[in-house]
Amino acid sequence: MSIGIIGSGALGSTLARAFAANGIAATISNSRGPGSLADLVAELGPSITAGTVEEAAAADIVIAAMRWTDAERVLGALPAWNNRIVIDALNPLEFLEPGAPADPSNPLAAYGVKALDIGSSASSSIFETWVAGARVVKAFNHLDARVLTNAAASGGQRVLFYSGDDAGAKADVRKILDAMGFFAIDLGPLAVGAPLAQLPFGPLSTVELVKI
Ligand SMILES: NC(=O)c1ccc[n+]([C@@H]2O[C@H](COP(=O)([O-])OP(=O)(O)OC[C@H]3O[C@@H](n4cnc5c(N)ncnc54)[C@H](OP(=O)(O)O)[C@@H]3O)[C@@H](O)[C@H]2O)c1
């Protein structure tokens, strides 16, 4: 199955790196166009190609790796999903500008982010409305992206969580996690699993587990 990545920042580029290391083909895109990704794809080799957002979004499995605050606009401008798989790797965070004034009311300021108030909804239930007609799987969101190139950890396999409502979509995403070398744990349907692993306050967010 083809894989497209929308976003080539910390998460998108690290995923591309991890895919390349495991021989998994993917098309990566960003807001500036494929030319801006020439150095990255040259470094990563032939399994990773640079494309437009539309080209990445035409894949069988599309990974949303943009900021929450950009996602509705970016995803809403794309053609119909026609039951394809979209991986929701987002967290409902605002990224602070470097040097933003100190905000004692923000417990996440040290991490350069602020929790967005999305009410009592799970972020995935909002995300689903932005990709109507897609099968959504939540994955790749609960750990710092830097660990995604390092599936082998402490003598075992790093655990990644995923969740979703469509068994077939989850099985296809699990194949990717397996091929990357992770120990994948299905947290169940989106309504259960996504809030557990959602940053910043999901009880399983940032939890690093290793299967020995
Ligand atoms: N960083 C992490 O450790 C991490 C871990 C787990 C989950 N996440 C989640 O992953 C998402 C991305 O985080 P990040 O740290 O990778 O952010 P980032 O470094 O700021 O990267 C955001 C990417 O989105 C792209 N983008 C913005 N507008 C776009 C548009 N109109 N069309 C196409 N691409 C567009 C940007 O393109 P340009 O490069 O052209 O500006 C950039 O490549 C966030 O929702 C975050 O919560 C991050």
The ligand as an SDF file (V2000), in Angstrom:
LIG
                    3D

 48 52  0  0  0  0  0  0  0  0999 V2000
    7.3340   16.8820   17.1600 N   0  0  0  0  0  0  0  0  0  0  0  0
    6.9880   15.8010   17.8370 C   0  0  0  0  0  0  0  0  0  0  0  0
    7.8010   15.2420   18.6100 O   0  0  0  0  0  0  0  0  0  0  0  0
    5.6170   15.2160   17.6720 C   0  0  0  0  0  0  0  0  0  0  0  0
    5.3600   13.9480   18.2220 C   0  0  0  0  0  0  0  0  0  0  0  0
    4.0920   13.4190   18.0730 C   0  0  0  0  0  0  0  0  0  0  0  0
    3.0930   14.1260   17.4280 C   0  0  0  0  0  0  0  0  0  0  0  0
    3.3810   15.3750   16.9210 N   0  0  0  0  0  0  0  0  0  0  0  0
    2.3130   16.1040   16.2400 C   0  0  0  0  0  0  0  0  0  0  0  0
    2.6580   16.1380   14.8770 O   0  0  0  0  0  0  0  0  0  0  0  0
    2.2060   17.3590   14.2860 C   0  0  0  0  0  0  0  0  0  0  0  0
    3.3830   18.0500   13.6220 C   0  0  0  0  0  0  0  0  0  0  0  0
    4.3180   18.3840   14.6310 O   0  0  0  0  0  0  0  0  0  0  0  0
    5.7900   18.8340   14.2170 P   0  0  0  0  0  0  0  0  0  0  0  0
    6.5410   18.9670   15.4910 O   0  0  0  0  0  0  0  0  0  0  0  0
    6.3040   17.9500   13.1380 O   0  0  0  0  0  0  0  0  0  0  0  0
    5.4850   20.2970   13.6290 O   0  0  0  0  0  0  0  0  0  0  0  0
    6.4240   21.1540   12.6660 P   0  0  0  0  0  0  0  0  0  0  0  0
    7.8490   20.7690   12.8640 O   0  0  0  0  0  0  0  0  0  0  0  0
    6.0290   22.5560   12.8500 O   0  0  0  0  0  0  0  0  0  0  0  0
    6.0080   20.6690   11.1920 O   0  0  0  0  0  0  0  0  0  0  0  0
    4.7570   21.0060   10.6590 C   0  0  0  0  0  0  0  0  0  0  0  0
    4.7490   20.6490    9.1980 C   0  0  0  0  0  0  0  0  0  0  0  0
    3.4420   20.9500    8.6760 O   0  0  0  0  0  0  0  0  0  0  0  0
    3.6290   21.5030    7.4020 C   0  0  0  0  0  0  0  0  0  0  0  0
    2.5170   22.3280    6.9400 N   0  0  0  0  0  0  0  0  0  0  0  0
    2.0100   23.4640    7.4730 C   0  0  0  0  0  0  0  0  0  0  0  0
    1.0620   23.9660    6.6790 N   0  0  0  0  0  0  0  0  0  0  0  0
    0.9810   23.1290    5.6100 C   0  0  0  0  0  0  0  0  0  0  0  0
    0.2140   23.1360    4.4230 C   0  0  0  0  0  0  0  0  0  0  0  0
   -0.6710   24.1080    4.1610 N   0  0  0  0  0  0  0  0  0  0  0  0
    0.3980   22.1340    3.5490 N   0  0  0  0  0  0  0  0  0  0  0  0
    1.3120   21.1500    3.7980 C   0  0  0  0  0  0  0  0  0  0  0  0
    2.0790   21.0950    4.8860 N   0  0  0  0  0  0  0  0  0  0  0  0
    1.9070   22.0770    5.7830 C   0  0  0  0  0  0  0  0  0  0  0  0
    4.8640   22.3830    7.5420 C   0  0  0  0  0  0  0  0  0  0  0  0
    5.3510   22.6770    6.2310 O   0  0  0  0  0  0  0  0  0  0  0  0
    6.6750   23.5600    6.0250 P   0  0  0  0  0  0  0  0  0  0  0  0
    7.8110   22.6630    6.4210 O   0  0  0  0  0  0  0  0  0  0  0  0
    6.6590   23.8550    4.5620 O   0  0  0  0  0  0  0  0  0  0  0  0
    6.5190   24.7530    6.9140 O   0  0  0  0  0  0  0  0  0  0  0  0
    5.7630   21.4780    8.3650 C   0  0  0  0  0  0  0  0  0  0  0  0
    6.5190   20.6290    7.5290 O   0  0  0  0  0  0  0  0  0  0  0  0
    1.5870   18.1880   15.4140 C   0  0  0  0  0  0  0  0  0  0  0  0
    0.1960   18.0400   15.3710 O   0  0  0  0  0  0  0  0  0  0  0  0
    2.1770   17.5600   16.6680 C   0  0  0  0  0  0  0  0  0  0  0  0
    1.3440   17.7210   17.8000 O   0  0  0  0  0  0  0  0  0  0  0  0
    4.6200   15.9160   17.0310 C   0  0  0  0  0  0  0  0  0  0  0  0
  1  2  1  0
  2  3  2  0
  2  4  1  0
  4  5  1  0
  4 48  2  0
  5  6  2  0
  6  7  1  0
  7  8  2  0
  8  9  1  0
  8 48  1  0
  9 10  1  0
  9 46  1  0
 10 11  1  0
 11 12  1  0
 11 44  1  0
 12 13  1  0
 13 14  1  0
 14 15  2  0
 14 16  1  0
 14 17  1  0
 17 18  1  0
 18 19  2  0
 18 20  1  0
 18 21  1  0
 21 22  1  0
 22 23  1  0
 23 24  1  0
 23 42  1  0
 24 25  1  0
 25 26  1  0
 25 36  1  0
 26 27  1  0
 26 35  1  0
 27 28  2  0
 28 29  1  0
 29 30  1  0
 29 35  2  0
 30 31  1  0
 30 32  2  0
 32 33  1  0
 33 34  2  0
 34 35  1  0
 36 37  1  0
 36 42  1  0
 37 38  1  0
 38 39  2  0
 38 40  1  0
 38 41  1  0
 42 43  1  0
 44 45  1  0
 44 46  1  0
 46 47  1  0
M  CHG  2   8   1  16  -1
M  END
$$$$
